[in-house]
Amino acid sequence: MAALRHNLYARTAYRALSTQSSSRSNSLPLTADGKFYTPPASNDGGNTASANNVKAVPPSPLSALPTGVLFRSLFINSISSRPFLLSPAISVMSFLCQPNKSFLFDVNRNKLLARLMKAVVYKQFCAGESGTEVKETLKQFKKMGFRGTIVTYAKETVFDYNKNVVQDAGIEAFTDRAANLCPNIERWHNGVLETIDMLGEGDQLAVKITGAGPLVTDALAAKEPLPKQMSDSLWTISERCKHRQVRLLIDAESQLYQEGILKAGLDLMKEYNRDGHALIYNTYQAYLKSTPATIESHLSAALDGKFTLGLKLVRGAYLATEKRSLIHDTKMDTDNAYNAIAHGALSKKFGPIGEEGVQSFPSVNLMLCGHNKQSVFTAHALHQQRLQQGLPTVPVGFAQLQGMSDQISFGLLQLGKLHGSGPEVYKCSTWGTVVECLGYLTRRALENRDAAGRTVDEYKALKAEAKRRLLSPMSRS
């Protein structure tokens, strides 16, 4: 009976995700024995009778997307789904990120170029340049049905291993360790507090620690304690988040800095993640070969310290600048690692942790951020299956980046409409000036290049939805 209920749920999830476009990967959730389940083709003309009274195939998830956003997304995806257009676009974006350019190509000085960038790509992936713009974007996401938005202040430092250079979007080279206050840390601190003030109910905060500048990144790279000013800033920000009941998700960044970033997150968790609730989250990148061992170590720390581990799982966004040997050899290896981590957390069993008679499983709050359709919907179906069968699991939310994988985001939201309650779904967005967001925008372009199949699927779905809207007035006339 449990397997029957799960298969019915899986079919509904599949249809909620389906659009008029074809798909590369239609295998979805797990059967009761843990295998992938592929829904059978319907022989009733698209109708299905069930205990949930699902009478017909639901509309395309993208039908909820505002028309202006739909056509901008269609334009962006028409480029990102074609390698001969995307490659030069990435070259242009990478060039604009470089320092010491002439006025013509300097986004900071050439206001016409800045306005062009903002209209074409910035608005697709970023929340805004000011508090007013950001608040309006967050309001629009709420209207679309999202639980909230995970918002990041854009300033960061990226270490490019291949070029052996630091990219910091113009952060001043302040390295006076004898000074009482570092202006870079102060500006970052104020920017993060400003971000918190923009958030509404259900919105969450993400931070990039390296945005605080050289004093902080030098300490992280050397595996030294953070400067006291920075440490104090993180505690102040955590207190503000606690007061506002806003989660603080600490982003993963370049591996040169990552060990120190994870340590800072764990230190905050020990103080704030109590009573089964995670205020603080660390971000774990599935494309790194070392991530399973890192998570196992942090699960043990949470168990020993009796705190809740905030586990935000992503695939990873620094493939173009990271040391290649640290990363899984193939996309499939990364997919398998992501799924294994997600399923292990949802099943409360990760290696020896959670194994009966070996080691208990600690309290965990999970945030799954991903653009892989199969991974997202399989994880959601597994979570539902365990809830239905009364098996132990953990609280979970889902998130996708603004401007990407709307087919998945709205598909998850549609499940809530079909079943009366659905998963917590968020959009992740970044705010800051066009200049501050250039590195972030370039990574989004690179991510679309590295996920060509997914991008083609998204383009087809957007095109089908645009065609439906254009033809619908004609059908009524």
N, C-alpha and C positions, 0 to 999 in steps of 0.2 A: 504493500500500500504506500509506504514511504517513497519507494522508487517511482511508483506511478505518479504521485504528487510532484516529485522532482522533475520527472519527464514533462509533465504538463507545464510546470513553471518554466522549464528550459525552452519549450516550444514558444511560449508567450514572450520570453526574453528575446528569442531569435527574431520573432516577427516585429517586436518593438524596435530592433536594430535594423531590420531589413529596409531597403529603400528600392526605388525603381532601378537603381544601378546594380551591376553585377559586383561580386565580391571575391577576393582572393581566398579568404579564409572563413568558411561558414561553420566549421566545427565549433560547437559551443559546449556548454557546461558538462558537469560530471554526472555519471550515473551513480547509483548507490554503491557500486563496487570501485568507484574512484576513476573510472575510465572516461575519456571524452565521449560526449553524446552528440550525435548529429541528428537534428529533428527530421523526421520523415516528411516527404512531400505531402501536402494536403490534397485529398481527393474530393473535397467538398466545396470547390470553387472559392477557397480562401476563407470559408466560415468554419468555426469550430465551436462545439457546445462543451461547456465545462462548468464545474462548480463555481467558477469565478464569473460565469455569465459573459465570457468573452465571445461576442457574436461575429466579429469580423476582423480582418486584418487591420490593425490601427494605421492611421496615416503616417507618412514619413516623419521621423523625428525632427527633421529640418523644417517642418511646417511651422514650428514655434519660433523660428529665427526671424527677426525683423527684416523687412525687405531691403533696407539700405545695407545692413550688415551682410545679408545673403549675397547681394551683387558685388560688394567689395570682396567678400570671401571667394566668390567665383572668379573674379579677376586675379586675385593673388594665387589661387590654386591652378588657374590656367597657365601660369608661369611655372609654379613649383612642380607641376606634374609633367613638365616637358624639359628634359635635361639640356637641350640646346638653348633654352631660354634661362633656365635656373643657373647654369654655370657662370655665364657672364654677369648675372644679377649678384651672385655671391662674390665674384671678383670685385664688382663695384662697391658692395657693402664692406668688404675687407679693406679696400683701398681707403674708403672714407674713415675707417677706424684708425688709420695710421696718423702719427703726429707730424707736425711741421709741413703741412700742405699749403699750397698757394691759396689765395683768397677764394678763387673760383670753386675749389673743392673743399673748403673748410666750412663745415656745417655750423660751427660756432659763430663765424663771421658773416657768411653768405646767407642772409635771411631768406632769400628766394629759394635757395637750395634746401634750407631747413623746412620751409613751408611745403615744398614738394615732397620731401621725405615723410613729413608728418601726414600728408594727405594720402600718400600711396601705401606706405607700410606701417608707419608708427601707430596709426589708429586701429590697425588690424590686430596688433599684438600688445599694445600698451594702454594703460588706464587714463593717462593724462599727464600734463606738465604742471598742473596746479591743483590745489585742494578742491576747487570748484569743479574742474574737469573730472577728477578722480571720483568725487562723490556722485556725479551724474552717471558715470560708467557703472559704479557699484549699484546704483538705483536701478539701472536698466537690467543688470543681471538678476536682481531680485524679481523684477517684473516677469522675466523669462521663466522663473520658477526655481532658480538655484538657491540652495541654503545660504550661500554667501560667496564672497570672493576672498581668496588668499592673496594679499597685496604685499609687494616687495618694493623697497626703495632701491633704485637701480644701481647706485654707486657700488663698484666692486673692483677688485684687482685680479687679473687672470695671468697666470704664468704659462707662457707658451714654451713647452719643453723642446719642441722641434726647432724653434728659432732662438731659444735661450734668451727671451726678452720678457719683460713685464709690461702688460697692457693695463692701464689704470684710468683711461678716459679723462686725463688731465688732472688727476689728484696731485696736489703740490708735494714736492719732495721735501717734506719736513722731517728731519731726523735728529733734532736736538733733544737728546735723552735727558739733559739736565733741566730742561724747561718744565715748569709746573703743569702747564696745560698745552696739549697739542691741538692746534686749530683743526686739523683733519678729523681727529676723533670727536671734537666738539661739533663740527658740522655734521658728521655722520649721526651722532647722538641726537641732535636737533631734528635732522631729517627723519629719523625713525620715530621720534615722538610725534612729529607732525603727521606721519603715516597713521599712527594709532588714533589720532584725533579725527582722521578721515573715515574711520571704520564705523559701520552701523551694526545692528544686531545680526549675528551669524557670520560676520566677516572675521577674517583671521589675519595675523601678521606673520610675514616671513622676512628674515634678515640675512644679508650677506655681510659677514663679519669683516671681510677684506676691504670693504668700502671705507673703513676707517683709516686707511692709508699705510705708509711705510713702517711706522713704528709698530703697528700691529702685525703686518705681514712679515716683517723681519723676525719678530718674536715667534710667529707661527712656523716659519720656515726653519728656524733654529731649534724648534721644539722647546722654547723657553716660556716661562709664565707671561701672560699678557700684561702690558703696562697697567698700573693700578687705575689710571683714568679709564681705560677700556673695561677693565673688570668691574669697576664701580658703575660704568654706564650700562653694562649688561644686567646687573642686579636692579638698577633703577628701572630699566625697560621691563624687566620681568615683573616688578612690583606694579607698574602701570598696567601691564597686561592682566595681572591677577585682579586688580581693582575693576578693570573694564570687562572682565570675563572673556578675554580674547586669547586664543591659543597663540603661542610663539613658536613658529617653525623655523629652525636654523638651517639655512640652505647648505647643501654640499657644494664645494668649490674645487679649485685645482688641487691635485694630490699633494703638491708641495706644502700646502697649508692645512690639509684636511685632518690630520691627526690631532692638531691643536684645536681645531673647530669642534670635533667630536668630543674632546675632553671638556671643553667649555660647556657644551650642551649637557653632558652627563653631570657635571658639577651643579648646574642649575636644576636638573631633574631631581637630584637628591634632596633639594630643598622644597621644590614646588610641586612635584608629582606625587601627591599623597592621596589617600582615600580612594584609590582606584581610578583617579582622573588625571590625565596628562595635560598640564598647562604647557610644558616645554616638549618639543619634538626635535630629534636629530634626523637628518636626511641621509639615507643609505643608497648608494649607487650600484645597481645590479650588474652593470657592465664590468665592474672591477672584480678580478678573481679573488681578492681578499675579503670581499664583503660578507660572505657567509660566516667566516671565522670571526669577523668583527662583530656581527650581530650576536653570534653565540656568546662572545665575551661580554657584550652589553646586557644580554638576557641574564647571564649569571650575576653581573653586578647589580641588576635590578632585584634579583631574587635575594642576594645577600644584604642589599641595602634597604629592602622592603619598600621600594618605590615603584611607580608605574613607568615603564619604558614607553616613551612617545616615539613611534617608529613610522617615519614617512619614507616610503619606498619609491624610487624613481629608477629609470634605466640609466640615465647619465647624459650630460649635455656638453662634455668637454672632449669629445672624441678627436676633434681636429687639433687640439693643443696639448693633449695628454701624452705621457710616455706609453707607447703602444703595447709594450710588454705587460703592462699592468692590467690590460683590458682583455676580455674574452676574445678568442680568435675569430669567432663567427657570430653573426646575429642570432642564429639559433641557440648558441651557447648562452648568450645574454637572455634570450627569451626563456630558456629553461631555468636559468638562475633566478630570474624575476618570479616565475611561476612557483618555483620551489620555495622561495622565501615567503611569498604571499600565502601559499597553501599551508606552509609550516606554521605561520603565525595564526592563521584562521583555525587550524586544527589543534593549536596549542601543543605542538610537538616539533621541536627543532633540534635535530641530532639527538644527543642524550637528554636534552632538556625537555621535560614533559613525558619522558619515558617512564612508565609505571615501575616503581621500585628502584629507580635510578636517581632522578632529579625532578623536582616539581617545576611547573611552568609559572613564571612570574606574571604579575598584572601587566598587560600591554594594551595600548590604544594604537590602532593602525590607521594610517592614511595612505591609500594606494593612488599614486599619481602616475598615469600612463596613457598612451595613445594606441596601444595594441588592443584591438577589438576582442580577440579571443582571450587574452589575459584578463581584461577587465570584467567581461561578462562571465567567464568561468569562475573567477574569484567571487563575484557577487552571488552566483548560483550556489557555490560551495557554502558560502556564509548562510544563505537561506536554507539550504538543505540541513545544515547542522542545527539551526534554530528550530526547524520543523521537527527534527528527530530528537530534540532535547539534548544534543551533544554540546560539549564545552566549546566555546569560541570567544572571540574578542570583539569589542566595538570597532567598526570600520567606516571610513568615509572614502569618497572617490573624488578625484580632481583631474581636470585637463587644463592645458594652457589656453588663455584667451586667443581666439583666432585659429585654433587648431582642434581637430577631432570633434567638431560640434555634433557629428553624427553619433558619436559615442555618448557625449554629455547629454544630449536631448533624448537619446535612447534610454539612458538610465532614468531620467526624469519621467519618461513616459511609463516606465514600469510602476512608478508611484501612482500615476493616474489610473492605471489599469487595476491595481491591487489595493488601492486605498491608502497604502503607505509604501514608501520606497526608500532607497538608500539616500544618505546625505551626499549631495553632489555639489561641488564647488568649481568655480573657475579660478585659475591662477593668473595674476596679472602683475605687471611691473609699472611703476610710475617714475617720472623724472624727465629732465629735458631730453630733447632729441639726441643731443651729444652724449649725455650720460647713458642713454639706452642703445647706442649704436652696437656695442659688443653683444648685448642681449639679442638684438634684432639679427645680427649676423649669425649667431648660434641657432636661431630659429630657422634661418634659411638653410644652414648646414644640416639641421635635423631633418628638414623636408627632403633634402637631397639623399640622406642616408636611409630614408623610409619611403622610397619612391613608390612602392606598391600601395602603401596606405594612402599616399597623397593622390594617386590616380583614382582610388576608390572614392576618396572624399570629393574630388573634382566631379566625378560622374554623378554622385549623389546630389551635389550642389546644382549641377547642370539640370538634372531631372526635376528638382524642386523649382528652379527658376522657370523652366519650361511649363511646369504645371501652373504656376502663378500667372504667367503671361497668357496662357491659353484659357484659364478659367473664366475671365470676363467674356471671351468669345463664345464659350459653351453656354453662357447664360443669355446671350443676345438672340 
